[in-house]
Amino acid sequence: MKTGKEMSRLAKGLVAVALGSGLAGVTSSAFAGISSTRHNLSTGGTATTHTSTGTAEICVFCHTPHAADISTAGVPLWNKRLNTGVGTFTVYSSSTMNAVGATDGQAGGQIGSVSLACLSCHDGTQAMDNMLNAPGYGGYASDGGGTGGVTYNWVGNADASGRMTNAATTLSMLGKDLNNDHPIGIQYCGGGVGNQIPAGTCNDADFTAPTSGNIGGQTVWWVDTGTAGRQKTDMILFNRGFPANGTQAAGNYPSVECASCHDPHTSNAQFLRIANTGSAVCLACHTK
């Protein structure tokens, strides 16, 4: 017969196994979600228009546990070299907003690091297998292999070196001219938010007021889409420094970036954070 201490150790062990099994299930589910999307660029990719014949690894095309690009804050363990974002892209502007100027954006049309991460593939200027730390031993290169990457072979809408090309059926290759795309790198609420967002309002009434919270000692922003608290299914806003203008002092304010509407790890159509039925994505932020 087991003693009380032995039974206690056995119970703890069973709990640990149960927890481990639960975590394994979550990890497996998340992995399955990514593997079935177009962001699976590996040899096992089946739902993609861009597939390499260089590795069966999936995450490596974006992330690395070692030797990540830390030149631009806010990009999680990024495995590709990034543009600076200053003067590199042509951003959206119109009669009602100017993402190039200080009122709505940053001088020179600088976009945020999260968007730069997306555009490290989607601007088509370098191969999708530009990887600072390629799979296997001895695969590190400070430039990720340059514009041609590590020279994997590619099938689908990519040139011989693995740079994205724009087929008639896809707009995934955005290029460097973003003037006909939803503006990014801009302040939420129409720009010039002043001190009104902390009070729960926007200067521009055509926007839904964002919610703010504190994570790791930093203020974070999002637009709720239903469930209380910050969720992956909310429209995520990114805390960025903006210069002073006529209505606000220089400081950190919520910014709209690619990942405000898109989650690269979801299996939703177009990687949207929520389904766009009835224009739900648009109307989450715009009160029209």
N, C-alpha and C positions, 0 to 999 in steps of 0.2 A: 504494500500500500504506500502511495506517495505521501510525503509529509506536506504540511501546509505551505512551506516555502517552495517545495517542488511544484505543487499545484499552482502557486502564484506565478512561478517562472513559466510554467506551461501556458497559463492563461495569457500572460503578456506576449509569449511567443505567437500564440494563435491570433491575438489582436494585431501583432505586427504583420503576420502573414496576410490577414484580411485587409489591412490597410495597404500593404504592398500590392495585393491583387487589385484593389480598387484603383490605386494610382496607375498601375499597369494598364487597366482598362481605359482610363482617361487618356493616357499617353497614346495608346493604340488607336483610340477613336480620333484624336487630333491628327495623328499621322495619316490615318485613312482619309480624313477630310482633305488634307493637302495633296495626297498622292493621286486623288481622282480629279484634280484641277489642272488648268493649264500652267500653273506654276510648278508642276512636276516636270522638270527639264531633263530628267535622268533617262537612262535606257529603258526604264520600266514605265515611262510616261505613256498613257493611252488616251488621255483627253486633252492633248495639247497640239498646237500647230507649230511648236518649236521643240524639238527633241534632240538631245545630244546622243552620241554613241560613245561617250567617254567614261561614264561612271554610272553606277546604280544608286549613288547617293542622291538625296533630294534636297536637303537643307543647305548643302555646301554651295549652291549657286548664289546664296544670299548671306549666309551666316557662317561664322567660324568660332570655335572655342578659344583659339589662340591667334595672335598677330592680326587682330581686327583693325580696321581703319578708325582711328579715334580723332582724326583731324577735325571732324564736325560733330559737335555734341548732339545727342538725341537719337543717334542711329544705333540700334542694338547689335553689337558684335558684327558689324558689316564686313563682308568678305570681298568687297569690290572697291576699287578706287572711286572717289567722288569728285565731281566738279565743285568749284567753290560756290557757284550759284550767283556770283556777282558779274553782271554783264555777259553772262553765258547764254541766257535764255531771253527770248522776247515774250513778255507776259501780256495778259489781256488788259485792254483799256477800252473805254467807251465814253459816250457823252455824260454818263452818270457816275463813272468811277475811273480811277487811274491807278493801276497797281504798280506803276513805275515810280510815282511820286510818294512823298512822305504822308500825304493825307490818308491814303488807303493802304499803301505798302511801305517798302523801304526804298531808299534812293538807289536807282539803277535797276529796280525790279528784282531784287534779291529774293529768292524763295527759300523756304525752310529746309532743314536737314532731312526731315522725313520725306519730303517731296524729292529731294536730291537722291535719296536712296532708291525710290521708284524709278526715277529718270536715269539711273546708272545702267538700266537696261532699256527703258522705254524711250530714250531719246535717239537710239539707233547709232550712237557714235562709237560704241565699243562693243566687243563681243560679249554675249551672255555668259561665256565661260572665262571672263576676266575675273580671276580669283586670286586673292592675295595668298591664300593658303589652300592649294589644290589638294585633292584626296591623296592619301598615301604619304609615305616618308619622303622628306626632301622636296616637297612641292611648294615651298614658300618662294614668292617673288614680290619684291617691293612695289612693282607696278602692275601686278596681276597678269602679266603677259602682254601688257599694252593694249592697243585697240583690237588686236587679233586674239587676245586671250591665250589660253593654253593649247589652242589649235585642236580642239575636239572636232569631230565631224558632226554635221547638223542636217536634219531633214525638216521640211516645213518652210514657213515663211522667214527664212534667215539666209544671209549670203554665206559664202564658203567659210568665212572666218567666224560666223556665229552672230553677226550683227543683225538686229531685227530689220525686216523689210515690211513695207506696207502693202499687203495684198488688197485686192478689191473687197474682200469680205471682212476685213478687220481694221480697226483704228488703234491697235495696241502700240504701234510704232508712232509715237506722238511727234518725234523730232524735237528740234530746239526752238521752233517757232510756236509758242503756245497762245498766240493772240486770238485763236478761235476756239479755245478750250476754257472750261470753267476756271475762273481766276483762282490762283493759289498764291501763298505768300502775302495774303492781305489780312488786315484786321477784320474780325467779325463785327457785326452790327453796323456795317456801312462805313467803318473808319471813324477816327476821332472819338473814341468811346469815353474819354475823360474819366471821371470818377463814377459814372452812372452804372457800369456793369456790376460793381460790388453791391450796389443798391438794388440790383435785380431788374434793371431796365436797359434798353438800348437807346442811343441817340436817334436811330432810325427805326420808326415804328413798324417798318415792313419786315423786321427780323424778330424771331422768337428769342426772348431773353435767355442767355445761357445760364447753366448752373455751375457753381464753383465748389471746390472741395480742397482738402489738403492731403497729399500723399507724399510721404517721405520728407515732410517739412516744406514742400513746394505747393504753390497754388496750381490746381489743374482745372480745366474748363471743359464742358461738354454741353450738348443740347439733348435733353431727355427725349426719348421716343416712346416712353411708356412705363418701364419698370423703374422704381425709385433707385437711386444710387447710380454710380458710373458703371455702365455696362459696355461690352463690345458692340452691342446693337444700338448704342447711342451715336450721335454725330460728334466725333471727338475733335476738340479744338486744341491747338498747341501753343504753349506759352513762349512768346518770342519778344525780344526787345525791339521797340519801335522808336523812331526819333520824335522829337517834339513837333507839334503843329499848332494850328490856331486854337484848338479846343482841348489839348492835353499836353501834359509834360512828358518828356522822354521816360520810358519805362517798359515793363513787361505787360503785354496784352494778348488776348486769345487770337490765334491766327488760323486761317483756313488753309489746309494743305491737302495733298492727295489722299492721305489716310483719314481725313475727316469723313469722307463718304465711303471709302474702300477699305476693306480688311483683306490683306493678301493671303490670309490663312483660311478664309471661309470658302465653302463650296457654293455660296449663293451666286446667282447669275451676275456676271460682270464684277464679281467680288464685292458687291455692295453690302454695306453693313445691315441693311434691311431690304426687303423686297420693295421694288418701286411701283407696286400696284397703286393706281390712283395717284401717281407722282408722290408717293409717301416720302421718298428721300428728299425731294425738293421742298415739300411742304413742311418738313420737320424744322427747317430753318427759316424759310420764306413764308410770311403770312400773306398769302394772296387769295 
